[in-house]
Amino acid sequence: MRYHTHYCTSGMGDLNQPSFVKRFNLVLAMRLLLCLCFAVVLLPWCHRCHAAERPNIVFILSDDHRFDFMGCVESCPDFLTTPNLDRMANEGAHFRNAFVTTSLCSPSRASILTGRYMHHHRVVDNQRPIPVGTEFFPQHMQRGGYTTAFVGKWHMGHDDDAPRPGFDFWASFPGQGVYSDPTLNINGRRESFEGYTTDILTDVALDWLEQDRSEDNPFLLYLSYKAVHYPFQPSPRHAQRYQDQAIDYPETMANTQRNYQTQPRWVLDRRYSIHGIDHMETGAFDKDPVPDFDQLFHNYCETVHGLDENIGRVLKALEDAGAMDNTIVIYMGDNGFHLGEHGFYDKRDAFETSIRVPMLALAPGRIPAGTKIDQLVQNIDIAPTVLDVCGIERTEEMKFDGRSMQPLWQPRGESAPSWRDHILYEYHWEWNFPATPTTLAIRTDRYKYVYYHGVWDRDSFYDLQTDPVERHNLIDVPAYQEQIESLRNQLFTELAESGGLNLPIRTPAGERLDQRKRP
């Protein structure tokens, strides 16, 4: 005989039911009520458990930090110590072939936040503000339940310290900022500080991390340092730390026929510009005279050391709070920087020391220690990667030129994940820094083809396997013509398909600082 439970819909129940049925219904109701109470108590805990599965993100961005000035890179100056960056590489993942799509502050930063090439986000130089309607990946994280904070250098448009889109908390400054005694706009209130800016930005970030916030929401901290931007200014406690150390000068630094005989003419011309080591002065732009090259080099290293020290403070704070086990820390530079290579001290061009950047990721329990990633990755991969690891669902409105790097660090058998076999690079001529021409480039794991627009000059083609310092331009060598033609066609086909051939002619903005010419 099958019994069916009768559920009453009236407050008094059925007065004609037998007593044992009434007792049975009463017990069942009490059990249901008890289950409901447990559900109410456990629901927030289950929500927290679900949130705990979604990692916190700490994204740390530096400025002008080249890829090889970390102790974990073999070619790093032997006197430079970066124990905290080395730790991230040793205990996490080191992306050994990381690049930017444009080696300039504002375009690169926009590419990080949007996951798009410069020709899509249209922040084409350091003067242009962000186009209205541009969406950044932190906005998607906000909608996905993340609490977000931005601390530091924004630099998309020179004079703006307005609220940063996508961030619940922000502490920032207009343009480049300063190395000491900064004024920060903290959630709409300007506050002046005394001290070294790198230290102060870390202080503000750690204060935010220590604040009480909902346990139900994971967080994104986007910490963007001014360091190591030129002119390099170490903290007083690090000044003179490396000044007596011998420098191993770059092979391509000397003004010799061997270094320039096959290069485009603009390369030698630029040596005598404001970005060349034979004209080491800054004038009104930086309001800080450049010392001789050796001191410039040592100042750079000392500024990197101070940056590393502050990254260590962030890692320690996460550990002390017990948050490291559910946090992914990503570090990268916004572009590289020449320190004498080809006679330059700048970026912008498509040479390796300009476009390659440091990129590290630390996530205990998620990323195996000592992971070495050699695939070609770029700054446009940051946005889709962060959304992927955080479980933020992609919508049709989210358009990325990059892709998630998560498969590159996940354990996999013998087979490597399918990945890109080349990268694209673009830089558009600036009215106020005219020594570097508009540059479009394509790079594979071995070859690099570079096209220069609007100048009466030769293009460039380098074999990075046999010539890693890019001294010998092979553009006119008959044996390479088929390879050159193939890469040229691929470069222009891909740019044409994505709207990358619409050159941004714009009204000159800012002071024209460089009108020097080669003698």
Secondary structure as GFF3:
##gff-version 3
##sequence-region A 1 519
A	DSSP	alpha_helix	19	53	.	.	.	ID=ss1
A	DSSP	beta_strand	56	62	.	.	.	ID=ss2
A	DSSP	alpha_helix	83	91	.	.	.	ID=ss3
A	DSSP	beta_strand	93	95	.	.	.	ID=ss4
A	DSSP	beta_strand	98	99	.	.	.	ID=ss5
A	DSSP	alpha_helix	105	114	.	.	.	ID=ss6
A	DSSP	alpha_helix	118	121	.	.	.	ID=ss7
A	DSSP	alpha_helix	137	143	.	.	.	ID=ss8
A	DSSP	beta_strand	147	153	.	.	.	ID=ss9
A	DSSP	beta_strand	169	173	.	.	.	ID=ss10
A	DSSP	beta_strand	183	186	.	.	.	ID=ss11
A	DSSP	beta_strand	189	192	.	.	.	ID=ss12
A	DSSP	alpha_helix	197	210	.	.	.	ID=ss13
A	DSSP	beta_strand	219	224	.	.	.	ID=ss14
A	DSSP	alpha_helix	257	260	.	.	.	ID=ss15
A	DSSP	alpha_helix	265	271	.	.	.	ID=ss16
A	DSSP	alpha_helix	293	320	.	.	.	ID=ss17
A	DSSP	three_ten_helix	324	326	.	.	.	ID=ss18
A	DSSP	beta_strand	327	333	.	.	.	ID=ss19
A	DSSP	three_ten_helix	341	343	.	.	.	ID=ss20
A	DSSP	alpha_helix	352	355	.	.	.	ID=ss21
A	DSSP	beta_strand	359	362	.	.	.	ID=ss22
A	DSSP	beta_strand	371	373	.	.	.	ID=ss23
A	DSSP	beta_strand	377	378	.	.	.	ID=ss24
A	DSSP	three_ten_helix	379	381	.	.	.	ID=ss25
A	DSSP	alpha_helix	382	389	.	.	.	ID=ss26
A	DSSP	alpha_helix	406	409	.	.	.	ID=ss27
A	DSSP	beta_strand	422	427	.	.	.	ID=ss28
A	DSSP	beta_strand	438	444	.	.	.	ID=ss29
A	DSSP	beta_strand	447	453	.	.	.	ID=ss30
A	DSSP	beta_strand	460	463	.	.	.	ID=ss31
A	DSSP	three_ten_helix	478	480	.	.	.	ID=ss32
A	DSSP	alpha_helix	481	497	.	.	.	ID=ss33
###
